[in-house]
Amino acid sequence: MCHLPSLTGTAARALSSAAALVLASAAMQPARAENPTLNDFFDPKDGQLDLSEWLLDRKGLLPVPIVITEPAVGLGGGVMALFFRESMREAASRSGETGRLTPPDIYAIGGGATENGTKFGAAGGMVSFDEHRYRWRGAVMRTSVNLDFYGVGGQLAPLGYNLDGWTSVQQGMKRLGDSDVWLVARWNYLDLKSRFDLEGNAVRFGELVRSNRSSGLGVSLEIDTRDNIFTPSSGWTGSLDLTWYDPDWGSDTRFQSHRAHAFAYWPITREFVLAGRIDGRAADGKVPFYMLPSVELRGVPALRLQDRRTAVLETEARWNLTPRWALIGFIGTGRAWGSVSSDGTDTVARGIGFRYLIASRLGLYAGIDAARSTQDRAVYLQVGGAWR
């Protein structure tokens, strides 16, 4: 799935989604100075297309295409220029003493556009320090995003609007001891002007908070025990994110935005993996309307269902028909509620897809999902796992 258009939800989540896309794309196509040979793209064991050797040894600069299929902004694309200071094989060699695969330092810059006039440019990266005990990850983005607002609770006729300006997410991370737990300090900064297509009609949404600047300081506790960061088959990952926006550090209004989520994976048999996702979000105070939590499910357009509280439950099954090819099935439900003016809105989403083991030594799958919900339907290109 291309998560880049999800950036149009809240600008803070937007940059996190963009960073996830960059890392997933980076994992798929790193580069080195030498010219690749045809043998680099096939597995000598089964003769099938496989990028493992090519990926493990690549470093340097590489342009990576972006494909956008998010129904909230329409079809589109772009390109990110990625730079790797070292290859994955070199990174694995450096971390051999701990047995933990740590990612190489990555920098990215690029942009894209969609058919509804949405445009974006971004620069960011992820860098580790002090034998990977500390890490910085962040991005800065310039956007002009065209979306539809359906009111709090998502029950009104839509009205188009534009968000134009800058967003920034900066995170400093510290590993706790030699564990899989990270403590994260975060600064989110958004300077976005909102403009409705028909300003006079915006009154039907009631009192809307339309502040330009939102500056939030936050902390997170993250854990990741998955056997693979690309397409997991066992273990789990999750985090608790708490963020406070306040005029004392540059915000126009005072509000709080929090999230707790967990993704878990169980290998039922060698060929069958079952996964589960639980995701809850909340916001209180004078929250800008475009930063209200939204239900994020495949088949539900970004920001279609917004309110002060959202919850999502989803399960996914992967069945390997052959060592290379797998079928995917998923079903989930989401709810948005919490405002006095809304009784809450529910949705159900389901779909199927396929995966191809594109890099066996990295455990990286790629494929396509077709999803349908009570709100809409969509097709997504997937590189690695679908959940962010």
Secondary structure, DSSP 4 states (H G I P E B T S, - for coil): ---GGGGGSSHHHHHHHHHHHHHHHHHH----SSPP-GGGGB-TTT--B--HHHHHH--EEEEEEEEE--TTT-SEEEEEEEEESS-HHHHHHHTTTTT---PPPEEEEEEEEETTS-EEEEEEEEEEETTTTEEEEEEEEEEEEEEEE--TTS-S--EEEEEEEEEEEEEEEEE-TTSSEEEEEEEEEEEEEEEETTGGGGGGG-S----SEEEEEEEEEEEE--S-SSS-SSEEEEEEEEEEE-GGGT-SS-EEEEEEEEEEEEESSSSEEEEEEEEEEEEEES--GGGS-B---TTS-TTSSB-SEEEEEEEEEEEESSSSEEEEEEEEEEEEE--TT---EEEEEEEEEEEEEEETTTTEEEEEEEEEESS-EEEEEEES-S--
